[in-house]
Amino acid sequence: MVKTIELTNRQEQIVKIVKEEGPITGEKIAEKLNLTRATLRPDLAILTMSGFLDARPKVGYFYTGKKGNQLISEALKKMSVKDYKAMPVVIKEESSVYDAIVMMFLEDVGTLAVVNNRGTLAGVVSRKDLLKVAMGKQNLQDIPVSVIMTRMPNIITCHIDDPLIEVANILIQNQIDSVPVVRSIENGLEVIGRITKTTITKAFVELGIDKDV
């Protein structure tokens, strides 16, 4: 459930005034509240950025008629993969399981994208995959990543223009930690980034800070 944006008492008064008397200038609003224009400037900026109010030069402020949860929903839908994707962490399919474990530790990630000799996506290997094989008695330097990875086409991917909220839902529904961001090239899919649960958490926290939710 999306939480409703909470406004201060003064911000609620401003919204009420604009709703009843808009378009109205910032000076007029300040006058009605017996405050200076400078005092109201942060509140007006928050209400405008959050989408409660709209502003037009030399005209004044308008009430948008939108509710707090609707504004959050609209903001989430505007967030796209291209704005929040992280750098990809890629390993070659002929690399050993040992190399994959070292890379995963050094990069502090839960999933590696595996590419073939053409540089296109061949599979993914997760922390769970590596843990399973590491519990055996085999020499990890002798086992190639290609033996344990999940192969194409059984891999969930996303593209840079996909809405971030849709990728978040994919992660939740499939109980996975990461999705490769890809683009189609002649020989297959090129890995150009990744979206993780951490990436999405940071994006949503940023949304809350930016909008003063």
N, C-alpha and C positions, 0 to 999 in steps of 0.2 A: 504493500500500500504506500502511495506517495504522500509524504508529509506536507501539510499545508504551510506556506510561508507565514511566519509570524511577524506582524508589524508592531512597532511601538505605538503608544497612545497618540503621539503627535503625528506619526505617519498615517494612522487611521483617520485623524482629523483632516489632514491634508487631502487624502483620497475622497473623503466625504464632501469637502468644499469643492473640489474639482468636479466631482460627479454631479453636484447640484448646480454649479455655476460656470462650469467650463464652456468655452475656453476662457482661461483666466491667467493673468500674468503672475510671476513669482512675487512681484511687489504687492499685488492685491492680496495674495494668500498670506504673506507676512503681515500685512496690515490687519487682516481679520483675526490673526492669532496673536496680535500685539508683540510680534517678534521682528528682528531685523532680517533682511534678505540674506545676509551672510550666515545667520544662524540656521536658516532653512535650507541653505544650498546642499549640504550633505544628504538631508532627507529627500529632497527633490531628485538628486542624482541617483540615490538608491531606488526610489520608486520608478524612475524612468528606465534605469538599466534592468530592473526586475520585470518591467513590462506592465506595471499597474497603470502608469501614465505614459502619455505620448506628448512630445513638445514640438512646437513649430516656432521658428524665429519670428519675432514681431507680432505674434498672435497669442501664444500662451500655452498652457497645459490642458490636455484632454484626458478624459477617463477612457480607458480601453475597454472596460466592461468584462475583463477576464478575472477569474478566480485564481488564488495562489497555486492550487494544485494543477490547474490547467497551464499556468505559466511554467511551472517546473517541467511538466510533461512536454511542452513545446520546446523548452531549452534542451532537454535530453535528446529529443528527436533530431535536433540540429547538430548534435555532436557526431562527428564522423571519424572513421578509422584513420584517415590520412592526417588528422590533427593530433592524434594521440599514440600512433604506433611507435613501438620501441625498435631499436636496431635488432636485426635478426642474429641469432646465434646458430651457426651452421657448421656441420661436420660432414666429411665425405663418407660415402657408404663403405669404402674399403678400410676406413680407420678402425682401430681396435676398440673393443668395449672398454679397455683400460683408458685409452685416450678420451673416450666419451665421458667417463667418470671424472677424469681430471678436468676436462673442459667445463662440465656441469658445475663442478666445485668452484673453479676459478671465476666463472661467469655468474655464479649464484642464480641459476635458473632451474626450472623443473622439467623442461622439455627442450630437446635439440631438434632442429630441422636437419634432415639428412638429404644430401644432394648427390646426384650421380656424376659421371665424368663429363657430362654436358653442362653441368652447373644448374640443372633443374631439379625440382623437388621429387625425391624418390620415396621418402618416408619420414616418420618422426620416431624418436626414441624418448621415452619418459624416465623419470626417476624410478618408477616401479619396475619398468623393464630391466633397468640396470641392476636394481636390487635383487631381482629374481635370479639373474645369471650369476651375480656376485656371490650368492649363497652356495653355489655349487663348488666343485673341486677342480674345475677346468682352469687353465691358464688364461686369464682375461686378455693378455696381449695376443693370444692366438685366435680369438673369436672376433670376426668382423662385425661391425654394427649392423650390416645388412641382414645378418642372421636373426637378430632379435627385434628389429624395428617393425613398426606398423607400416605396411606398404600402401602406396597409391593403388587403387583409388579409394581406399578405406580411410581417408584422412579428411578431416573437416578443415576447410580453409576460408579465408575472407578476402575481400578486395578493398582498396583504399577508399572507395566511395560508399561503402556499406555504413549504415548508421551504427554508432558504437553501442547503442542500447540493444540492437539485434544480436551483436556479437556477445554481449554480456549474457543474453538469454541463452545463446548457444553453449557458452561455458557452463552455465548452471544446469541446463537440460541434459547435457552429455557428461557432466561431472568430470570435466577436464580443466587443466590449469592454463593452457595456452592454445592459441590458434595462429598458424602462420598467415601472414599477409602476403598475397601472391599477385602476380600479374601474368597474363598469358603471353608467351613468346612462341616462336616457330616450333621449337622442340619440346615444349611443355610449359610448366609453371615455374617462373622465377620467384624466389623468396626475397621479398623486399622489406620485410618487417615482421613484427609479432605483436599480438595483443594478449595480455595476460590478465589474471584477476587483479594483480597489483596495479597494472596500467589503468584498469577501469576504476579501481578504488581511488587512485590519485585524481583521475578526471572528475569523478563525482565530488570529491572533497574540494577540488578547484572550483567546481560549479557552485558549491555552497558558499565558499569564501567570496567569489566574485559577486554573487547575488545577495550576500548578507542574509541568507535564509535563516 
